Amino acid sequence: MSESKLMSWGRYPAYSQTAFLSSWRDDLAADVSHLVREHGSTLAFGKGRSYGDSCLARSDHVIQTTLLNRFISVDWGTGVIVAESGVTLEDIINIAIPNGWFLPVTPGTKYVTLGGAIANDVHGKNHHVRGTFGCHVKQFGLLRTDGSTIVCSPVKNKDFFEATIGGLGLTGIIEWVALQLMPVHSSNIVTTKIRFNSLNEFVELSNELDHKHEYSVAWIDCLATGNSLGRGVFIVGDHAHDEIFELRNNKRISVPIIPSVSVINRFSLYLLNNMYYRSHKPGRHAGIDNYDPFFYPLDQINNWNRAYGSKGFQQYQCVLPNVNSEEAARELLIAISKTGNGSFLAVLKRCGDIVSPGLLSFPIPGISLALDFPQSDGLISGLFSSLDKIVLESGGRLYPAKDAHMKAKDFRMFYSNWEKLDLLRDPGLNSRFWDRVTSI
């Protein structure tokens, strides 16, 4: 095992992780056993794209899985791949697209491992059509820290299957995964982009268009106020049928250093948001995008998280149930716009009613809102406290994979199945998130 230091993507909270890199599945049990014996507990760590502390071990000693990145088998007739848990979504895309297949569900970055995608039960722009990532997992192998292994599927060891999907890496170390891919006829996405002027217009567009398209998402201007509150750009898309299967290797820019203060502030946000909003003309505009910029706009910028400065950032992602979604979203946006803080990439999208097999899966039918905020001393006690109250009163919930502040009492209210997961949790695995939200 080689050793390195890691942090979460948001760089907050600032608990540096000592990472032990495991290279072979045959060695994984011994590597994990060593860490538990030496430090009391550990946690699997993939590419580190979890924003808060769900990827941080309570012991601050993790087992890194990025070298467990081998494909075991592929059936291009059925679209089922079997791969080690350290294989990334990018790795899958690179072999799937030339063969006419694509990920059934993808989050906003392709730099996520299979194990991480399952542990956080990621979702994407097509949740209303395909549900979460866990809906497409056929089975996986789970290594417990006592050295035992379990094969889990919807019919075999079903309790561990359900607890592991969205289970934040706490039930065991995922060794390998069998995933069902989605057939496509192109690597291109046929899009329609519509500039809208208010939150009401977003709701109208979502009601009209979501059920007609595979993908649906909206960018919103989190600083807009008054009659323009919630203005933004609505985007729907579907895979083209042009039989073009091209991998995209875009040239990327990079944030080379971590500035002492965040370059994302009310002045830069005001400028960027206005420029982006006005770059989209009124009306409905059809176009064709390659999959890469359509799904992964931020992946074009290496180390974009550094732009938030030395203190890091926190993402606030919530989902608001349909019955209260529009009113609650309006209250959230009013509270955010008053602070003058937020993120350029503020995302609003509709979650559908497809139920995930995961015990702690985040989406519920309603509207999801996600924004990034530069870390500051009063962020949690000020703005986040106000937002939490709105989410609680609406019957919504926060996303553990993006969280670094959720109160224990709120978590237990959001996720009533947490005790079922805790009963199946491997005693040798614990995270700073789980320690925080389950402490009485």
Rosetta blueprint (number, residue, H / E / L):
1 M L
2 S E
3 E E
4 S E
5 K E
6 L E
7 M L
8 S L
9 W L
10 G L
11 R L
12 Y L
13 P L
14 A L
15 Y L
16 S L
17 Q E
18 T E
19 A E
20 F E
21 L E
22 S L
23 S L
24 W L
25 R H
26 D H
27 D H
28 L H
29 A H
30 A H
31 D H
32 V H
33 S H
34 H H
35 L H
36 V H
37 R H
38 E H
39 H H
40 G L
41 S L
42 T E
43 L L
44 A E
45 F E
46 G L
47 K L
48 G L
49 R L
50 S L
51 Y L
52 G L
53 D L
54 S L
55 C L
56 L L
57 A E
58 R L
59 S L
60 D L
61 H E
62 V E
63 I E
64 Q E
65 T L
66 T L
67 L L
68 L L
69 N L
70 R L
71 F E
72 I E
73 S E
74 V E
75 D E
76 W L
77 G L
78 T L
79 G L
80 V E
81 I E
82 V E
83 A E
84 E E
85 S L
86 G L
87 V L
88 T E
89 L H
90 E H
91 D H
92 I H
93 I H
94 N H
95 I H
96 A H
97 I H
98 P H
99 N H
100 G L
101 W E
102 F E
103 L L
104 P L
105 V L
106 T L
107 P L
108 G L
109 T L
110 K L
111 Y L
112 V L
113 T E
114 L H
115 G H
116 G H
117 A H
118 I H
119 A H
120 N L
121 D L
122 V L
123 H L
124 G L
125 K L
126 N L
127 H H
128 H H
129 V H
130 R H
131 G L
132 T L
133 F H
134 G H
135 C H
136 H H
137 V E
138 K E
139 Q E
140 F E
141 G E
142 L E
143 L E
144 R L
145 T L
146 D L
147 G L
148 S L
149 T E
150 I E
151 V E
152 C E
153 S L
154 P L
155 V L
156 K L
157 N L
158 K H
159 D H
160 F H
161 F H
162 E H
163 A H
164 T H
165 I L
166 G L
167 G L
168 L L
169 G L
170 L L
171 T L
172 G L
173 I E
174 I E
175 E E
176 W E
177 V E
178 A E
179 L E
180 Q E
181 L L
182 M E
183 P E
184 V L
185 H L
186 S L
187 S L
188 N E
189 I E
190 V E
191 T E
192 T E
193 K E
194 I E
195 R E
196 F E
197 N L
198 S L
199 L H
200 N H
201 E H
202 F H
203 V H
204 E H
205 L H
206 S H
207 N H
208 E H
209 L H
210 D H
211 H H
212 K H
213 H L
214 E L
215 Y E
216 S E
217 V E
218 A E
219 W E
220 I E
221 D L
222 C L
223 L L
224 A L
225 T L
226 G H
227 N H
228 S H
229 L L
230 G L
231 R L
232 G E
233 V E
234 F E
235 I E
236 V E
237 G E
238 D E
239 H E
240 A L
241 H L
242 D L
243 E L
244 I L
245 F L
246 E L
247 L L
248 R L
249 N L
250 N L
251 K L
252 R L
253 I E
254 S E
255 V L
256 P L
257 I L
258 I L
259 P L
260 S L
261 V L
262 S L
263 V L
264 I L
265 N L
266 R H
267 F H
268 S H
269 L H
270 Y H
271 L H
272 L H
273 N H
274 N H
275 M H
276 Y H
277 Y H
278 R H
279 S L
280 H L
281 K L
282 P L
283 G L
284 R E
285 H E
286 A E
287 G E
288 I E
289 D E
290 N E
291 Y H
292 D H
293 P H
294 F H
295 F H
296 Y L
297 P H
298 L H
299 D H
300 Q H
301 I E
302 N E
303 N L
304 W H
305 N H
306 R H
307 A H
308 Y H
309 G L
310 S L
311 K L
312 G L
313 F E
314 Q E
315 Q E
316 Y E
317 Q E
318 C E
319 V E
320 L E
321 P E
322 N L
323 V L
324 N L
325 S H
326 E H
327 E H
328 A H
329 A H
330 R H
331 E H
332 L H
333 L H
334 I H
335 A H
336 I H
337 S H
338 K H
339 T H
340 G L
341 N L
342 G L
343 S L
344 F L
345 L L
346 A L
347 V E
348 L E
349 K E
350 R E
351 C E
352 G L
353 D L
354 I L
355 V L
356 S L
357 P L
358 G L
359 L L
360 L L
361 S L
362 F L
363 P L
364 I L
365 P L
366 G E
367 I E
368 S E
369 L E
370 A E
371 L E
372 D E
373 F E
374 P E
375 Q L
376 S L
377 D L
378 G L
379 L L
380 I H
381 S H
382 G H
383 L H
384 F H
385 S H
386 S H
387 L H
388 D H
389 K H
390 I H
391 V H
392 L H
393 E H
394 S H
395 G L
396 G L
397 R E
398 L E
399 Y L
400 P H
401 A H
402 K H
403 D L
404 A L
405 H L
406 M L
407 K L
408 A H
409 K H
410 D H
411 F H
412 R H
413 M H
414 F H
415 Y L
416 S L
417 N L
418 W H
419 E H
420 K H
421 L H
422 D H
423 L H
424 L H
425 R L
426 D L
427 P L
428 G L
429 L E
430 N L
431 S E
432 R H
433 F H
434 W H
435 D H
436 R H
437 V H
438 T H
439 S L
440 I L
